[in-house]
Amino acid sequence: MMCEVLIKTSINKALRWALIPALLVYVASLSLSGLAGIKGQLVLRDLAQTCGTPAGVGLLSNLGYLLWLAAAAVTLFTAYSGQPGVRGKQRELMACGGWFSLLLCIDDMFLLHDRYIGQTFLYLLYMVFAALIATRYRRQLMASRGELFLLAVALLGASIGIDLFQPNEVDQPLAYKTYQLLEEGAKFLGIATWVHYWWQASALSLKSAQSSIES
């Protein structure tokens, strides 16, 4: 009897938090794409398969998405794991880091700053959000190697700065390529440092939670 109850509870949770949301996203994606005149097959197939491009095309961008998602997954798990030791401002910091990382991932994947929302608005929003995290959670940041957070923000900020001053590709092709190399390099290093910071902060939070349970 107890086993049946546990199985039923497990299935209900899977329906509520995984299967039904996934089904809604699946149906909504196909429906909205159909309304936009995009064939369902194009929505279902992998982009590289559709375009017939080699695996290396867009490789660094794809790795960047994975790193953003890794940061979001680690921090959101830490924030909402229910560990009694992860609470208060520490929990808020993990949640902010997770949702911010997810937002950055969505922007990067769908090019929101290039196609749909103005670059200036989004960049200012990101800078304000990062500054709020650095000020409101200053003590928590410094307790979890906050210098890495600042390094990640500096690298990502440098990438944005280079992008804003990037010359036109048609007028100055050589300068454009140089700027692009610097911009994407700073961005990739920044994302890697960002993931490293949040992974380390999450690990320290969970260790602290475990210590509080044992004591």
Residue pairs with C-beta under 8 A, 6 or more apart in sequence:
29 43
30 40
30 43
30 44
33 39
33 40
33 42
33 43
34 40
42 50
48 54
48 55
48 57
48 58
51 57
60 184
60 188
61 108
63 188
64 108
64 187
64 188
64 191
65 105
65 108
65 109
67 191
67 192
67 194
67 195
68 101
68 102
68 104
68 105
68 108
68 191
68 194
68 195
69 101
69 102
69 105
70 195
70 199
71 97
71 98
71 101
71 194
71 195
71 198
71 199
72 98
72 99
72 101
72 102
72 105
73 98
74 98
74 195
74 198
74 199
74 202
75 94
75 95
75 97
75 98
75 101
75 198
75 201
75 202
76 94
76 95
76 98
76 99
76 102
77 202
78 86
78 94
78 98
78 202
78 205
78 206
79 86
79 91
79 92
79 94
79 95
79 98
80 95
81 206
83 205
83 206
83 209
83 210
83 213
84 209
84 212
84 213
85 205
85 206
85 208
85 209
85 210
85 211
85 212
85 213
86 94
86 205
86 206
86 208
86 209
89 136
89 137
89 139
89 140
90 140
90 205
90 208
92 137
93 133
93 137
93 140
93 141
93 201
94 201
94 202
94 205
96 133
96 137
97 133
97 198
97 201
98 198
100 129
100 130
100 133
101 194
101 198
104 126
106 112
107 113
107 122
110 116
112 122
113 119
113 122
113 123
119 163
119 164
123 160
123 164
126 160
127 157
130 153
133 141
133 149
134 141
134 146
134 149
134 150
134 153
138 146
141 149
141 201
143 204
144 197
144 200
144 201
144 204
144 205
145 197
145 200
145 201
148 193
148 196
148 197
148 200
149 194
149 197
151 193
152 190
152 191
152 193
152 194
152 196
152 197
153 190
154 190
155 186
155 187
155 189
155 190
155 193
156 186
156 187
156 190
156 191
156 194
158 186
158 190
159 183
159 184
159 186
159 187
159 190
162 179
162 182
162 183
162 186
163 179
163 183
165 179
166 176
166 179
166 180
166 183
167 175
167 176
167 179
168 176
169 176
